[in-house]
Amino acid sequence: MFTQPLYFDYAATTPVDKSVAAEMTKCLTFEGNFGNPASRAHFYGWQAEQVVEAARIHVAKLINADAREIVFTSGATEANNLAIKGCLEKSQSVDGELEQNHQQDHHQQDNSHVAKNHIVTSQIEHKAVLDACKALEQHSVNVTYVAPQTSGITRVDDIANAITPQTALVSIMLVNNELGVINDIAAIGQLCQARGCLLHVDASQACGKVAIDVHALHIDFLSLSAHKMYGPKGIGALFVKRSPKTVINAQIHGGGHERGMRSGTLPTHQLAGLGECSRIAAEQLDTDNAHYKALHAHFLTLMQPLSGWRVNAQSAPRVDNIINIAIEQVDGEVLLTLLDDIALSTGSACTSASVEPSYVLSAIGLPRALAHSSFRISFGRYTTKDDVTTLVEKIHQGVNTLRSSAA
């Protein structure tokens, strides 16, 4: 008889909450809100638009934003690309206009205009940020990749040293997807504001685990995804601060949806799901975090008898639902094959097929052998203490088996 494996990979994706699925199904059939939200000439379109705008309000409340600052996307990957590419393209196009005006004005000094074609980010951002930056490097954009501390934190001082008069954007994640460490976004936001550049934050792993106030944190752009917080895959949002400075170039054209920033027919059912999971995440933030904290402590207590293991980046402020551990004299991939009835990850879902050690662990200075011995455990809303007990028992058994065979 098939027994469903225990799931400890909530940082990769979460199951859809039953109430979220129920809200989504209301928008699929003829009897529900199946209409096109952009069809404003009849009842079906009005119904769908109400669902969409209710979702926009729930997402805005989750991060303490105005509903008019929420732009719907297909997920955090698209939101990251829209923020980074859209900001730099707009900066360069405006620079071009200013340069043309400058050349026509013979009364201005030659050094009166500085082009904004520089991005500052960290070496351990999600691939959706790093690859977007690398793509822009092919189009005359300069990128500085700041090295993290061994704690996994990207220091404010290091970002400050990397910012130049040419810097248009700083992009730093709130919670690291592999380590669970929390960056000091408030201080980074104040720095960016003082230095005249914009701040983009990937908050995919933070929503529902960390209280977020985009304005208190001085954030200009923030990306989030439904499937990291018990919503459906394929839907997310980008917060775009209402300011003359945060105008971005669209990356998808055709219809001018989402105030011209992201064209495409809005998927009412997915947005109903995003709205509902955002509502629940805000409502259950304290309850969920208390649950994660208890599971985290239970895991660490049960792991104590095992020798030669460590929590990677343990000294940094962190969320309780993600633990990245290294176990000496054990290959992480091999150990996971012994734990075939438990779902774990040796890195982020976007890089787990690579035979190379995690670029995040390498960047924080973990030796190659220890990086290969590491894996990520992530708890969720449906994880129980009994699940954690079973996990640790199997880790002990697997490690002892591997160490015995290597002796």
N, C-alpha and C positions, 0 to 999 in steps of 0.2 A: 504493500500500500504506500502510495506517495505521501511523504510528509513535506510540507512546505518549508523551505529553508528559513532560518531566522534572518531578519533583515537589519543590517547595521551600516547601510550606505545611504542614509537620508541626506547627506550633503550632495550626493549625485542627483537624486530626485526623490520626491515624496509621493505616496499614494494619494489619490484625490479623496478628500474628505467626503463622506456620504451626503452631507447637506450641500456641499459644493456641486456634486454630481446631480443632485435633485434640482438645483437651480438651473443647471445647464440643460437638463432634459426638457425644461419648460420652454426652451427656445429652439426646439428642433422640428417639431411637427406642425401641421396645419392648425391644430387646436391651440398652439402656443405662440410665442413671440418670434416667429420665423422670419419676419420681414427685414428688408434692408433699411438700416438706420438712416441712410441718406435719402430715402424715398419720403420726402416731406409733403407729398400731395395727397396722402391717404392714411387711413387708420393703422394699417399694418406697419408702415414706416414709423408712425408716431409711437406706437407701442414699443417697437424695437429701440427707438431712440431713447425712450424713458429708461429701458434696461441699461443701455450703454452709459447714460449720464449718471445713473445711480451707481454703477460700477466706478465711474470716474471719481465720484464723491468718496466712496469707500477707500480707494487707493490713496486719494489725497489726504484723508484723515489718518491713514496709517503712518504717513511721514510728515504730518502737520503742514501740508501744502494747500494751496488754493486749487480747486478742481480745474480751473482754467490753465493750470500749469502742468497738467498731465497729458502726455502724448502716448497713445497706445501703439505698441509695436508687436512683432512676432515673438519677442522674448528679450532677455538681457543681452544676448549677443548682438541683435540688431540695434538695441538701445545704445550699447557701447559704441558701435560703429557710427550710428547717427550722431551721437554727441561728439565723438572725436573727429571724424571726417567732416561732419557738418560744420563744426566750429572752425577748424583750420581752413576749410575751403572758403567759408564766409570771411574769415580774417584776411586771407590772401586776396579775395576779390575786392574787398573794401580797401585793402592796401593798394591794389592796382588803381582803383579810382582816385585815392588820395595822391598817389604818385603822379598820376596824369594831371591832377589839379596843381600839384606842386610844380611840375615842369612848366605849366602855363603861367604861374605866378612868379615873376622875376624878382619880386621884392622879398621872397622867403630865402632863408639860408639853406645851403645844400644839405645840412644835417638835421633839418627840422622834422624829418619823418623817419621812423624806424619800423621796418617790416616785422610783422608778427608771424613768424614761421617756425616756432620752436615749441616742443612739447616736453614736459617733464613727467616721467612715470617711474615705476619701480621695476626691478628685475623679476619680481615674483607676482606680478599681476596675472589675472586670468588670461588665457590665450586670446580671448576675444578682444582684449585691450592690446596685448603685445603684438598680435598679428595685424590689427588695424594700424598701429603705429608703424610697423615695418612696411606696410603697404604705402603709407604716406611718405616714408623715406625715399620711395621711388619717384616722388613728385616734389622734390626740393624742400621737404620739411625735415628739420633737424630734430632728433629725439635724444634726450638724455635719460638713460636707464639707471636710476639710483640704486646702489647696492643696499640690501637690508642689513640690519644688525643680526647677530647670531640668535637673538631672541625672536627674529621674524618681523620685528617692527621696522617700519621705514621712518627714520628720524626726521623731525621737522627741520632741524639744522642742516641736514644733508639736502633736503628739498630746497631750502633757502639758498644754499650755496650753488645749486644747479639752475635756479631761476636767473634769467638775463632780461634785458630790456626787450628782447625778441620773443619772449615766452608768451604764447597765447593761451595755453592750457596746461594745467596739472591734472593728472589722472591717477588717483590712488584709491584702492578698495578699502571699504570699512572693515570687513572681516575677511581674513584670508581663507580661501576654500579648502586648503590642505592642512593648515596649521591651526586654524580657529583663532588666531591672534587678532586683536582689535587695535587699529591705528587711531591716533589722536587727530581725528578729522576736524574737530573744532579749532585746534591750533593751526592745522594746515589751512583751513578755510580763512582764518584771520590773516595768516601770512599772505595768501593769494590776494585777498582784498587789499592789503597794504601795498603789495607789489604790482598791482594792476593787471593781474591775469585771472583767468576763470578756473574754477575747480569742478572736475567731474569725479563722481564717486560711484563705483560699482558696489551696490548694496545687495547683491543677489543672496549672499549668505547671511546678511544682517537682518533683513526684514522678518519679523516674527521672533527674533532672538534678542534684538537690541532696540531700545526706544530711540526713534529717529525724529528729529525736528530739523528739517532742511534749512530753515532760516536761522535758527540758533547756531547751526553748524557752519553757516556761511557757504552752503553748497549751491552751485549754479546749475549743475546737471546731475541727476541720479538715476541709475539703471536698476530695474528690479524684474523678477521673473516669477510667474505664478507657480511653476512646478517645484520651486524650492520651498513653498509654504502651503502644500496640500491643495494646490490648484492644478489645472490642466497644463500640459506641455503646449508649446506653440503660441503662447501669449505672454506679454509683459508690458512694461511701460517705461517711458523716460520722463522724468521730471525736468522741466525747462523753466527756470526762474523767470518771472515776468519782469523783464528789464530790457532797455534798449541795447545793453551789452551782450545779451544772450541770444541774439538772432543767429540761426544756423541754416545752412543750405540743406535742402531735402536730398535724400539719397535714393528714394523711390518716387517716381513721378507718375501722374495719371489720375486727375480728378481733384487734386488739391485738398484731400481730406486732412483731418487733424491740424487745422489752421495752416495748411500748406506745408507742414513739416513731414508728413508721412501719408502718401496716397495709398488707397486700397480699401475695398469694401470691408467694413468692420465686422468681425465674426461675433455676432450677438451672443451665441451660446458660450463661447470661450470668455468673453468679457463678463458675462454673468458669473462664470466660475472665478475669474480674477477678482471681481468685486466681492464675492462671498468669502473667498479665502482671505482677502485683505481685511474684511470685517472681523472674521474670526481671529485672525492673527493679532489684531489690535486688542480685541476683547480678552483673549487668553494669554497675552504676553507674560504676565506675572505667573500664571498657573503653569504654563509650558516651561518657563525658565526654572521654576522650583522643581519641576519633574526632571529636567535635564541635570540640574545640580545634584539631585539625589542619586541619579544613575551614575553620574561622573564619580561621585564619592564612593559609591558601591564598587564600581570597577577598580578604582585605585586601591581600595582596601583588599579586594580579592587578589589583586596582582602582586601584592607585597611579597609573598613567599617565593616568587620566581626570581632567580638571580639574573644579572646582566641585562636589564632592560631599563629604558628611560622614556620619558615623555619629551618629544622634540619641541623646542621653543617653549619650555615650561615656565620660564620666568616672566613672560609677557602677559599683560591683561588679555583675557580670552573668553570666548563663549564656552558654555559647558557642554554643548551638544557635539563638539568635535574634539577628538583626541588622536594625535598622531604619535605613534610609539615606534621605537627601534629596539630590536631584541638581538643581542650579540650572538654570533656563531649560528645565525639562522637566516636563510634567504627568505625574504618576505613573500615572493611569488611561490616558492616551494611550500611554505607554511600554509598559504591560502589554498593550495591544492589538497592539503590534508583536511582543511576545514571546508570541505565541499558542500556541507549542508548549512553553511553560514555565508551570507553575502557581505563581503568586505571589499576594500579597495586599497591598492598600493599607491594611489595618487588621485588626481582629479579624473573625472569621467572622460574628459577630453584628451587625456594623455595616457590612460591606463594601458593602451595597446603597445606603448613604447617599451623596448628592452633596456633603454637607458634609465638610470635612476632619476627620480623626480627633479626637475630643474629648480623647484622651490627649495628642496632639501639641499641641493648642491649650492645654491646661492647663499644659504645661511651658514655654509661652511661645514656641513656634515660630511665626514669622510665617505668616500664612494662605497666602501663595504657596509658601513652603517646605514647609508641611504638605501642600499639594496635590501637591508634588513628591516626596513620601515614599512608600516602600513597605517591606513587611516580607519578609525572607527567613528561612526557618526550615529548618535541616538536620535530618536524621533518621538512624536506624540504617542505612538502605539507601542513603543519599546517598554518592556516590563523589567522589574528587578530579576525575576526568574530567567528572563532572556539573557541578561547580563551575566548571571551566575553560570548559565550553560556556556556562554561564550568564553568566559575565563577558564572554566574547566577544560574546554577543548583546546584553548591556547596552551595551557600547561601541558596537556597530553601531547600535542603536536610538537612543541618545543623540546620536550624530553625525548621524544622519538627521534627527532632530527639530530639532537646533540649526541644521543647514544650511538646512532649509526655513523656519526662522524668521528667518534672517539677511537 
